[in-house]
Amino acid sequence: MKLSKKLLALVLAGTMALSSLTACGGGAQNDANNTLGEDGEWHPTTSINIRVPFAAGGSADTICRIAAKGMEQKYGQSVIVNNLTGANGAIAINDLDSKDASPTELMVAGIALFTLTPLFSPDIQMNLDDYEVVGSLVSDDFILLTNPAKSGIEDVEGLIEYGKTQRIICSANAAGGATHMLAKAFFGEAGVDCEVLAADSGAQNALAVASGDAVCAIVAASAATQYIEDGSLKALACFSPEPFTGYEGLTIPTVKDMGYDVVFKSCNFLIAKKGTDQAVLDKIYSDMLEYRESEEFQELAANAAYIPDNQNAEQVRQTVADAKEFCENAFATYYDDQTLQ
């Protein structure tokens, strides 16, 4: 029977209730927690603690709690989801660092923590090489939107032509965010002037274009879905390595194929402290992939509008490395002291 959204809320509330519990301390873990058994399975004897540097109830939090439910069923242990927000993820990762290396001590990390944060917050220097990776939870594409009914702009060429005679106002997030950097880099490569209208969320960015307050916007694909479906906004291009096909009946071309070397995708993934047995982490991710094939997961994911990303540890590291190179180049080229004020 298909799970209702009410039932999804109850399932997630169950794991959320565990967040108020105290996770295992930093003492030495037993061998069962830190290694695979002779049968090739992982048999943890204590609860599993996952730090989420995002607010409870948000998309990343919900996705983590769905994964946590699968872990509880597989391992027979409670999975404690702790929302440790603040300092762009530094609070959560510092808590992870305070524990002994163990597969029972995990964290949901966003790609920005290792790519954007070190650039815009020099006092927060995080390197993925200092951590072990379990695998990806979710990845989202970024989309360039316009409102043809208000601006008359139907394609990227038309947007660039518009920018040659008029100032482009692009709604994105504030300096330090991914879409802000994409706007600076894309319009910088195009050689046109762009003013970034900062908003707190992708939904607000899309709304700014729909209302005519901005000429265009760069948002996560999921934030633009309703506008694309009702035809009020048009997706001109994506910033992914490949064309985006997530909207029914549409193929959104990449700016890279148009000659603009601006490629960046969001990615949230699980990490552990350096020194954790990678074999155990790989087994955890294999078990997560198996759960994603279950009917329960499919129903929970559908109710949460969650499309999982199946990058393994090595692929996640490459994604972060590529994004870091892009961010460093864009930061050096398109940001100055005045921009960062």
C-alpha positions in Angstrom: 0.0 0.0 0.0 1.3 3.4 -0.9 2.5 5.4 2.1 0.8 8.7 2.6 2.6 12.0 3.4 1.1 11.7 6.9 2.7 8.3 7.3 6.0 9.7 6.0 5.8 12.4 8.6 5.3 9.8 11.3 8.2 7.7 10.1 10.5 10.7 10.1 9.2 11.9 13.4 10.3 8.6 14.9 13.9 9.2 13.9 13.7 12.9 14.8 12.7 11.9 18.4 16.0 10.2 18.7 17.8 13.4 18.0 17.3 14.5 21.6 19.2 11.5 22.9 22.9 11.7 23.7 25.1 10.0 21.2 27.9 7.6 22.1 31.0 9.3 23.6 34.5 9.5 22.2 35.8 6.4 24.0 37.3 3.5 22.2 34.7 1.4 20.3 34.7 -2.3 20.3 35.9 -4.4 17.3 32.4 -5.2 16.2 31.7 -1.5 15.6 35.0 -0.9 13.8 35.4 -3.9 11.5 33.4 -6.3 9.4 32.5 -9.6 10.8 33.7 -13.0 9.5 30.5 -13.2 7.4 31.4 -9.9 5.6 28.6 -8.0 7.3 28.7 -5.1 9.8 27.3 -5.8 13.2 27.4 -2.6 15.3 26.7 -3.1 19.0 25.9 0.6 19.8 23.7 3.3 18.2 24.8 5.2 15.1 25.2 8.9 15.4 24.7 11.1 12.2 25.3 14.8 12.4 23.3 17.0 10.0 24.5 20.6 9.7 21.0 21.7 8.4 17.8 22.5 10.2 15.4 19.8 11.2 12.6 19.4 8.7 14.6 20.6 5.7 15.3 18.5 2.6 18.7 17.3 3.7 17.4 16.4 7.1 14.5 14.5 5.7 16.8 12.6 3.3 19.1 11.7 6.1 16.2 10.4 8.2 15.0 8.2 5.4 18.5 6.7 5.1 18.6 6.3 8.9 15.4 4.3 8.8 17.1 1.8 6.5 20.1 1.6 8.7 18.0 0.8 11.8 16.3 -2.0 10.0 19.6 -3.4 8.6 21.7 -3.2 11.8 19.1 -3.4 14.5 20.5 -0.3 16.2 19.1 3.1 16.8 20.3 5.8 14.4 20.5 9.2 16.1 20.1 12.2 13.8 21.6 15.3 15.4 20.9 18.6 13.8 24.1 20.7 14.6 23.6 23.9 12.6 25.8 26.9 12.4 29.2 28.2 11.0 28.5 26.7 7.6 28.8 23.1 8.9 31.9 23.8 11.1 30.0 23.1 14.3 28.9 19.6 13.1 32.3 18.6 11.7 34.1 19.8 14.8 31.8 17.5 16.8 32.7 14.7 14.5 36.3 15.4 15.0 35.9 15.2 18.8 35.0 11.5 18.6 37.2 8.5 17.9 37.2 7.3 14.3 34.3 4.8 14.0 31.6 3.9 11.5 29.1 4.7 14.2 30.1 8.3 14.1 29.0 9.9 10.8 28.1 13.3 9.3 26.1 14.6 6.3 28.4 17.0 4.5 27.6 19.4 1.8 30.0 20.0 -1.1 30.1 23.7 -0.2 31.9 22.9 3.1 35.0 21.8 1.2 34.7 24.1 -1.8 33.1 27.5 -1.0 33.4 27.8 2.7 37.2 27.9 2.8 37.2 30.7 0.2 34.6 33.0 1.8 35.4 32.1 5.5 39.2 31.7 5.6 39.0 30.8 9.3 37.1 27.6 8.4 39.5 25.5 6.4 38.1 22.0 5.6 39.8 19.4 3.4 38.0 16.3 2.3 41.3 14.4 2.4 41.1 14.7 6.2 37.9 12.5 6.2 36.7 9.2 4.9 33.7 9.1 2.5 30.7 6.7 2.8 28.9 7.8 -0.4 26.4 10.3 -1.8 22.9 10.9 -0.6 21.6 13.5 -3.1 22.9 15.7 -5.8 21.0 18.6 -7.4 21.5 20.5 -10.7 21.4 24.2 -11.0 19.2 25.8 -13.6 19.2 29.2 -15.3 15.7 30.6 -15.5 13.9 33.5 -17.2 10.4 34.8 -17.5 9.7 35.2 -21.3 6.3 36.8 -20.6 8.0 39.7 -18.8 11.4 39.9 -20.4 11.0 38.4 -23.8 14.1 36.3 -23.2 13.7 32.8 -24.6 17.3 31.5 -24.7 20.8 32.1 -23.5 21.8 34.0 -26.6 18.9 36.3 -26.0 19.9 36.8 -22.4 23.5 37.7 -23.4 22.2 40.1 -26.0 20.0 41.7 -23.4 23.0 42.2 -21.2 24.9 44.0 -23.8 22.6 47.0 -23.6 20.9 46.6 -20.2 22.0 45.6 -16.7 21.1 42.0 -15.9 19.6 41.4 -12.5 20.1 37.8 -11.6 18.4 36.4 -8.4 20.7 34.0 -6.6 22.0 33.5 -3.0 24.3 35.8 -1.2 28.1 35.9 -1.7 29.5 32.6 -0.4 26.7 30.5 -1.9 26.9 28.3 -5.0 24.4 30.2 -7.2 26.0 33.5 -6.4 29.3 32.1 -7.7 27.6 30.6 -10.7 26.1 33.9 -11.6 29.4 35.8 -11.3 31.3 33.2 -13.3 28.8 32.7 -16.1 28.1 36.4 -16.8 31.7 37.1 -16.2 32.7 34.6 -19.0 29.9 36.1 -21.2 31.4 39.6 -20.7 28.2 41.2 -19.6 27.4 43.2 -16.5 25.3 41.4 -13.8 23.9 42.5 -10.5 23.1 39.6 -8.1 19.9 40.0 -6.2 20.4 37.9 -3.1 17.6 35.9 -1.6 17.5 33.3 1.2 16.2 30.4 -0.8 15.8 29.0 -4.3 12.1 29.4 -4.0 12.5 33.1 -3.4 15.0 33.3 -6.3 12.4 31.7 -8.7 9.7 34.0 -7.3 11.8 37.1 -8.0 11.9 36.1 -11.7 8.2 35.2 -11.8 7.3 38.6 -10.3 9.6 40.5 -12.7 11.9 41.7 -9.9 14.8 39.9 -11.6 15.6 39.2 -15.3 16.8 35.7 -14.5 17.7 33.4 -11.6 19.9 30.5 -10.9 18.3 27.9 -8.6 18.5 24.3 -7.8 16.4 22.3 -10.3 14.0 21.1 -7.6 13.1 24.7 -6.6 12.0 25.5 -10.2 9.9 22.5 -10.8 6.5 24.0 -10.2 7.3 27.0 -12.4 8.6 24.8 -15.2 5.5 22.6 -15.0 3.0 25.5 -15.2 5.0 27.3 -17.9 5.5 30.5 -16.0 9.3 30.3 -16.2 11.6 28.8 -18.8 14.8 26.8 -18.1 17.4 28.2 -20.5 20.4 26.0 -19.4 22.0 24.0 -16.6 25.4 24.1 -15.0 25.9 20.3 -15.0 28.4 18.3 -16.9 25.6 16.7 -19.0 22.2 18.0 -20.2 19.5 18.0 -17.5 16.5 15.7 -18.1 14.8 15.9 -14.8 11.8 17.8 -16.1 9.3 15.7 -17.9 9.6 16.0 -21.7 12.4 18.5 -21.6 16.2 18.4 -22.1 18.0 21.4 -20.7 21.3 22.1 -22.4 24.5 22.8 -20.5 26.3 26.1 -20.6 29.4 24.2 -21.0 28.2 23.0 -24.4 27.6 26.6 -25.3 31.2 27.5 -24.7 31.0 28.6 -21.0 33.3 26.5 -18.7 31.0 26.9 -15.7 30.2 23.5 -14.1 29.0 22.9 -10.6 26.4 20.6 -8.9 25.4 20.4 -5.3 26.1 17.1 -3.5 25.3 16.0 0.1 27.2 12.9 1.2 28.1 10.9 4.3 31.6 11.2 5.8 33.4 9.6 8.8 36.5 10.6 10.7 39.9 9.8 9.1 41.1 6.4 10.1 37.7 4.7 10.0 37.9 1.4 8.2 36.9 2.1 4.6 35.8 -1.5 4.1 33.0 -0.9 6.7 32.0 2.4 5.2 31.8 0.8 1.7 29.6 -2.0 3.2 27.4 0.7 4.8 27.0 2.4 1.4 26.3 -1.0 -0.3 23.6 -1.6 2.3 22.2 1.9 1.6 22.0 1.2 -2.1 20.2 -2.1 -1.4 17.6 -0.2 0.8 17.1 2.3 -2.0 15.7 -0.6 -4.1 13.1 -1.5 -1.5 9.4 -0.6 -1.9 9.5 1.2 1.5 12.3 3.5 0.4 10.7 4.1 -3.0 7.4 5.2 -1.3 9.2 7.4 1.3 11.4 9.0 -1.3 8.4 9.7 -3.6 6.5 11.4 -0.8 9.5 13.5 0.0 10.2 14.2 -3.7 13.7 12.7 -3.1 15.8 11.4 -6.0 18.8 9.6 -4.6 22.3 10.0 -5.9 24.4 6.8 -6.1 28.0 8.1 -6.3 30.4 6.0 -4.3 33.2 7.3 -2.2 35.7 7.6 -5.1 33.2 9.4 -7.3 32.2 11.8 -4.5 35.9 12.7 -4.0 36.3 13.4 -7.7 33.1 15.5 -7.8 34.4 17.6 -4.8 37.9 17.9 -6.4 36.4 19.2 -9.7 34.1 21.6 -7.9 36.9 22.9 -5.7 39.1 23.7 -8.8 36.2 25.6 -10.4 35.4 27.5 -7.2 39.0 28.5 -6.6 39.4 29.8 -10.2 36.0 31.7 -10.1 36.8 33.2 -6.8 40.2 34.5 -7.9 38.8 35.8 -11.2 35.4 37.3 -10.3 35.5 38.3 -6.6 37.2 41.3 -5.0 37.1 43.0 -1.6 34.1 45.1 -2.7 32.1 42.1 -3.8 32.6 40.4 -0.5 31.5 43.3 1.6 
